[in-house]
Amino acid sequence: MAQRIPALPSLENWREEKQAAYLYLLVAEREQDEAKARLFRALARAAESQAEIWAREIEQAGGRVPERLELTPRIRIVAWLIRTFGPRAIRPVLAAMKVRGLSVYSGGHLHAGHPMPTSVEEVGYRHSSLGGGGNLRAAVFGVNDGLVSNASLVLGVAGATQDGHIVLMSGVAGLVAGAASMAAGEYVSVRSQRELYEYQIQLEREELEQYPEEEAEELALIYNARGVDMEEARRIAAEMLKDPEHALATLAREELGLNPDDLGSPVGAAAASFFSFAFGALLPLLPFLYGAGDRPLLATVSITGVSLFVVGATLSLFTGRGALRGGLRMLLIGGSAGLVTWLVGRLLGVSLA
């Protein structure tokens, strides 16, 4: 079996740790919760310690380490964002800059009724159980977006002209353009999330190989900030880091606030977005496609109204509110949008006649 040749130490790893330490201190300075501020100060010290490890490795390999970290324009911009908006508002930016401990902004403090997991399997189970509901929720919202936007477009054009062919062509154009736009946006969004995750996971893999004890201590500090006794937090962290692959997933969740189970496929997300939007956008066009007597607009209003109510009632499954209330609210919101666009189309149609 071939022996693995260790990679040469990278100056980039040193820079990553130094800039993380700098940003940790800024986050701690801006953080009003003293428990979280203590966590980020501790993480800053840990990052400085890890930077020293990399510095020694570089010097032993014959390299040279800068005397201090150069504040690049990117770091200065992120620092300004931290001071201006606070760390909670810019978590994705901080994750991309190798700032750990971000899960404290979503997990909060843990109490007796919400115990910490004691194994990697428990962590994975609790996170993965949310995946299916999120996909269903996204699909319902996609249908709702297509329904409201294309119904408004159809009603606006119908307000300006009585030519059903023009209304139909406008609606089809809106369906295709809207679905394509939604798919492209979803693809870019999910692809960007995956690239961030892959980049951070690679950094974590290198750090686990280089200094596993320091990584375990970082994880323990995060658990401690969330209400776990430090000794118990260290025991849990050590247990989780026994399996390298599970350890990487755990570090992504607990240090970065990233859940790999929620990332999905960019192509799959784009396709789901396209078809859910297209389905919703198709509903207002049905009377014009298949004929609805001499009043297709009335049929469109009826179909759209019923569909809006159904979508609103379905969304109540995710909000915990009553289905009747959710349906009526969506009917009111979507109906108002359609009425406004119809009135605008009507005014334009009269003025251009």
Summary of the structure (lengths in Angstrom):
residues: 353
radius of gyration: 26.6
end to end distance: 83.4
largest distance: 85.2
contacts: 1124
relative contact order: 0.12
helix: 79%
strand: 0%
